[in-house]
Amino acid sequence: MDHIVICDLEVAYRVGVSEVERATAQRLLLSLDLEVEFDRAVASDNLDHTIDYYAVTRHLLEYGQGRTWRLIEKLAADIAELMLTEFHPRAVTVEVRKFIIPETRYVAVRLRRAREEG
């Protein structure tokens, strides 16, 4: 399987357990690994035969507007579902990094979801 990797896309989303933490958008880094076959794209040299990573990043930059999440686990799962539904990779791995604990460089969650075959 081939992969499209988006590394450390900086977004501002409202996420946090407390209302105070969710009151303002905070900086997060998103990394995605989209599993897709490149055979048709390689043969045709046509963007329509792959996933447009520019479109993915634009969508994610806007995704947080008007939304809030309590947990980054839920945010990661929602992003994975969005990718599977709208961009149709075979599978996606999503990592969300949050910079909330001063004694750490970051905290993160990572999950992988795949399309149901059938």
C-alpha positions in Angstrom: 0.0 0.0 0.0 1.2 3.5 -0.8 0.9 6.5 1.6 0.2 10.2 1.5 1.6 11.8 4.7 0.6 15.2 6.0 3.0 16.0 8.9 2.3 18.6 11.6 -0.5 20.7 10.1 -1.1 23.5 12.5 -4.7 24.2 13.3 -6.6 26.1 16.0 -9.5 24.1 17.5 -11.5 24.4 20.7 -10.7 21.3 22.6 -10.5 20.5 26.3 -12.2 18.9 29.2 -13.1 22.1 31.0 -15.3 24.9 29.6 -12.4 27.3 30.3 -10.0 25.3 28.2 -12.6 25.2 25.3 -13.3 28.9 25.6 -10.6 29.8 23.0 -9.1 27.9 20.2 -5.7 26.4 20.9 -2.8 25.4 18.7 -2.8 21.7 17.7 -0.6 19.8 15.3 -2.3 17.2 13.1 -0.4 14.4 11.3 -2.2 12.0 8.9 -1.1 9.0 7.0 -3.5 8.2 4.2 -3.2 4.7 2.7 -4.1 4.7 -1.0 -2.9 2.9 -4.1 -1.0 5.1 -6.5 -1.2 2.8 -9.6 -3.8 4.8 -11.5 -2.3 8.2 -10.5 1.2 7.0 -11.6 -0.1 5.7 -14.9 -2.2 8.8 -15.7 -0.2 11.5 -13.9 -3.7 12.8 -13.0 -4.7 14.3 -9.7 -8.2 12.9 -10.0 -6.7 9.4 -9.5 -5.3 10.1 -6.1 -6.1 12.1 -2.9 -5.5 15.8 -3.3 -3.5 16.5 -0.1 -3.9 20.3 -0.6 -7.7 19.8 -0.4 -7.3 17.7 2.7 -5.3 20.4 4.4 -7.7 23.2 3.5 -10.6 21.1 4.8 -8.8 20.5 8.1 -7.9 24.1 8.6 -11.6 25.0 8.4 -12.9 21.9 10.2 -12.7 23.3 13.7 -14.9 26.4 13.1 -18.0 26.2 15.2 -17.1 22.9 16.8 -15.7 21.9 20.2 -14.4 18.6 21.5 -13.7 17.6 25.1 -11.1 14.9 24.3 -8.4 14.8 21.6 -9.3 11.1 21.3 -12.8 12.1 20.0 -11.2 14.7 17.7 -8.8 12.2 16.2 -11.7 9.7 15.6 -13.8 12.5 14.0 -11.0 13.4 11.7 -10.4 9.8 10.7 -14.1 9.4 9.9 -14.0 12.6 7.8 -11.1 11.4 5.8 -12.7 8.0 5.2 -16.0 9.5 4.1 -14.8 12.5 2.1 -11.4 11.5 0.6 -11.8 7.6 0.5 -8.4 6.3 1.5 -8.2 2.6 2.3 -7.2 3.5 5.8 -6.0 6.6 7.7 -3.8 7.1 10.8 -4.4 10.4 12.6 -2.2 11.9 15.3 -3.3 14.9 17.3 -0.7 16.8 19.3 -1.7 19.2 22.1 0.5 21.6 24.0 -1.2 21.9 27.3 1.1 20.4 29.9 4.1 22.8 30.5 6.4 20.0 31.6 6.0 18.2 28.3 6.8 19.1 24.8 3.3 17.8 23.9 0.8 15.1 24.6 -0.7 13.2 21.7 -3.2 10.5 20.6 -2.8 8.4 17.5 -5.4 6.1 16.0 -5.9 4.1 12.8 -9.2 3.5 11.0 -9.9 1.6 7.9 -12.8 1.5 5.4 -15.1 -1.4 5.9 -14.8 -3.7 2.8 -18.0 -5.0 1.3 
